Amino acid sequence: PQPATGEVGEVASLPGTDVVDDAGNMWAFHSDRQPDPTYSLGYKRPDGSWVDVAAPNEGGASYVHRIRAFGQSNALMADASGRVWRFDGSSWEDLGIGGASNARQGIAGLDIDLKTGTVWASGDGGAARRDPKTGAWQRYRITNCSQGDNFVLDLSLTPSGELWTTANIGTGVGGFQHFNGINWRGFNQFNYDLPGSGPFPFPSDSTQAITYRRSNGHVAIAMP
């Protein structure tokens, strides 16, 4: 969190880009005292009131690395060690290690398939999928699919559970990927002779953010 300079309750920072849930609650760090502010994690209701949520394991603000909000007061959270947690509106559930700890980035992307409970996490080293039945995480990388193995900065699930991810496979080589639950398809300048690879339609080498638009079924991509 960055130092707050205004009134108590001022938003100090946002723990990600998908911090507003379906009910309009916005997760953020906010100042809880002046003139020497400390910071609390919580969500701000549409009426402007705050609900403070203590981080699991008595972790402070620095413990919370990334949050993805969904539903009504529900959220996924990645902590500083690469562990993923699920908040059900009242308590946290430990979902295990979804990505390696990295001082520069850590887990960058989170999403959940609400129909199956499948959770995805991504960051340096690729993306990983958590099986809701076994609790086991499986990592995907370019050696066993056409998904980039480095710098998967963002991901987005469709209502049917298909996955779109960003990637930077190497210097000058990036793109984005699609996973239909069985096969991966990579879109980049160089397909490495991987089956199912598609063209990369942009004059840049990598992507930074991606989202599936439920309103029209399109995929929106942002470049660095």
C-alpha positions in Angstrom: 0.0 0.0 0.0 1.1 3.6 -0.7 0.9 6.2 2.0 -2.5 7.8 2.2 -2.7 11.5 2.5 -6.4 12.2 2.9 -9.1 11.1 5.3 -9.4 7.9 7.2 -10.9 5.3 4.8 -9.0 6.6 1.8 -8.1 3.9 -0.7 -4.3 3.4 -0.5 -3.9 0.7 -3.2 -5.8 -2.0 -5.1 -4.5 -5.6 -4.9 -5.0 -6.4 -8.5 -7.2 -5.4 -11.5 -10.3 -7.6 -10.8 -11.2 -6.3 -7.4 -14.9 -5.6 -7.8 -17.4 -8.4 -7.3 -20.8 -8.9 -8.9 -22.5 -7.0 -6.1 -20.3 -3.9 -6.6 -18.0 -4.4 -3.6 -14.5 -3.2 -4.2 -11.5 -4.9 -2.4 -8.7 -2.5 -1.4 -6.2 -1.4 1.2 -7.4 1.6 3.0 -6.0 4.0 5.7 -7.5 3.5 9.1 -5.9 6.3 11.0 -4.1 9.7 10.6 -1.6 11.3 10.7 0.5 8.1 10.8 -1.7 5.8 8.8 -1.8 2.0 9.1 -3.6 0.0 6.4 -6.5 -2.5 6.6 -7.6 -4.9 4.0 -11.3 -5.0 3.2 -14.0 -4.2 0.7 -15.9 -1.0 0.1 -19.6 -1.5 -0.4 -21.5 0.5 -3.0 -22.9 2.7 -0.2 -19.3 3.8 0.8 -19.0 1.8 4.0 -16.1 -0.5 4.6 -16.0 -4.2 5.7 -12.5 -5.0 7.1 -11.3 -8.6 6.4 -8.3 -9.9 8.3 -5.8 -11.7 6.1 -5.4 -15.4 6.9 -2.5 -16.6 9.2 -2.5 -13.2 10.8 -0.7 -11.8 7.8 -0.6 -8.0 7.4 -0.9 -5.9 4.3 2.4 -7.0 2.8 1.1 -10.6 3.0 -1.7 -10.0 0.5 -0.3 -10.1 -3.1 -3.3 -10.4 -5.4 -7.1 -10.5 -5.1 -9.8 -11.5 -7.6 -13.3 -10.7 -6.4 -16.4 -12.5 -7.6 -20.0 -13.3 -6.5 -21.1 -11.4 -3.4 -18.2 -10.6 -1.0 -16.3 -13.6 -2.3 -12.7 -13.5 -3.4 -9.5 -15.4 -4.3 -6.3 -14.2 -2.7 -2.7 -15.0 -3.5 -0.3 -14.4 -0.6 3.4 -13.5 -0.7 4.5 -17.2 -0.7 2.4 -18.2 -3.7 -0.4 -19.8 -1.7 -4.0 -19.3 -2.8 -6.9 -18.7 -0.5 -10.6 -18.5 -1.0 -12.9 -16.1 1.0 -16.5 -17.2 1.2 -17.8 -14.0 2.8 -16.9 -14.9 6.3 -13.7 -17.0 6.4 -10.6 -18.0 4.4 -10.0 -21.5 2.9 -6.4 -22.6 2.1 -6.3 -23.9 -1.5 -2.5 -24.7 -1.4 0.5 -23.4 -3.4 -0.6 -22.2 -6.8 2.7 -20.6 -7.8 6.3 -20.2 -6.7 7.2 -17.2 -4.6 8.9 -14.5 -6.6 10.0 -11.2 -5.2 9.4 -9.3 -8.5 5.9 -10.6 -9.3 4.6 -13.7 -7.6 1.1 -14.8 -8.7 -0.2 -12.3 -11.2 -3.5 -13.8 -12.3 -6.3 -15.6 -10.6 -9.7 -16.9 -11.7 -12.3 -19.5 -10.7 -14.8 -21.6 -12.6 -17.9 -21.3 -10.4 -19.6 -24.3 -12.0 -16.8 -26.8 -11.1 -14.8 -25.0 -8.4 -11.7 -25.2 -10.6 -9.1 -22.4 -9.7 -6.4 -21.1 -12.0 -3.3 -19.1 -11.0 -0.5 -17.7 -13.1 2.7 -15.7 -13.0 6.4 -16.4 -13.6 6.7 -20.0 -14.7 3.3 -20.4 -16.4 -0.2 -21.2 -15.2 -1.4 -23.8 -12.8 -4.8 -25.5 -12.4 -6.3 -26.7 -9.1 -8.5 -29.8 -9.3 -11.4 -29.2 -6.9 -11.8 -32.9 -6.2 -8.2 -33.7 -5.2 -6.9 -30.2 -4.3 -3.8 -30.9 -6.4 -2.3 -28.2 -8.6 -1.0 -29.0 -12.2 1.4 -26.7 -13.9 1.2 -26.0 -17.6 4.2 -24.8 -19.6 5.5 -24.8 -23.2 7.1 -28.2 -22.9 3.8 -29.9 -22.6 1.5 -27.4 -24.4 1.7 -24.3 -26.5 1.1 -22.1 -23.5 4.1 -19.8 -22.7 6.1 -20.9 -19.7 7.2 -17.4 -18.5 5.4 -14.2 -17.6 1.8 -15.3 -17.7 0.6 -12.0 -16.4 -3.1 -12.5 -16.7 -5.8 -15.1 -17.3 -9.6 -15.1 -17.8 -12.2 -17.9 -17.8 -15.3 -18.1 -20.0 -18.6 -19.2 -18.5 -18.0 -22.7 -19.9 -14.6 -23.0 -18.2 -12.4 -22.3 -21.2 -9.2 -20.4 -20.4 -7.5 -17.5 -22.1 -4.0 -16.4 -20.9 -1.3 -13.9 -21.8 2.4 -14.8 -22.2 5.9 -13.8 -23.0 7.7 -16.9 -24.2 11.0 -15.2 -24.6 12.7 -12.1 -25.9 10.7 -10.8 -28.9 8.3 -13.8 -28.7 5.0 -13.6 -27.0 1.3 -13.8 -27.7 -1.7 -15.3 -26.0 -3.2 -18.8 -25.5 -6.5 -20.6 -25.3 -7.3 -23.8 -23.5 -10.6 -25.6 -24.1 -10.1 -28.2 -21.3 -8.3 -30.7 -23.6 -6.1 -28.8 -26.0 -4.0 -25.6 -25.8 -3.7 -23.3 -28.8 -1.0 -20.6 -28.8 -1.2 -17.4 -30.8 2.3 -15.9 -31.4 4.8 -15.0 -34.1 6.7 -18.3 -33.9 4.8 -21.5 -33.4 7.8 -23.7 -32.6 6.2 -26.4 -34.8 3.6 -26.9 -32.0 0.2 -28.2 -33.3 -2.7 -25.9 -33.2 -0.7 -22.7 -33.1 -2.4 -19.6 -34.6 -1.3 -16.2 -35.9 -0.5 -13.3 -33.7 -2.4 -10.3 -35.1 -0.6 -7.5 -33.3 2.6 -5.6 -34.0 4.1 -6.4 -30.6 5.9 -9.3 -29.0 3.8 -10.0 -25.9 0.5 -9.3 -24.1 0.0 -8.0 -20.6 -3.8 -8.3 -19.8 -6.6 -10.4 -21.2 -10.3 -10.7 -20.3 -13.3 -12.6 -21.7 -16.2 -10.2 -22.3 -19.4 -12.0 -21.2 -21.5 -9.3 -22.8 -20.5 -10.2 -26.4 -18.3 -13.3 -26.2 -15.2 -11.4 -27.4 -11.7 -11.5 -25.9 -10.0 -8.2 -25.1 -6.2 -8.0 -25.0 -3.9 -5.2 -23.7 -0.3 -4.9 -24.9 2.6 -3.7 -22.7 
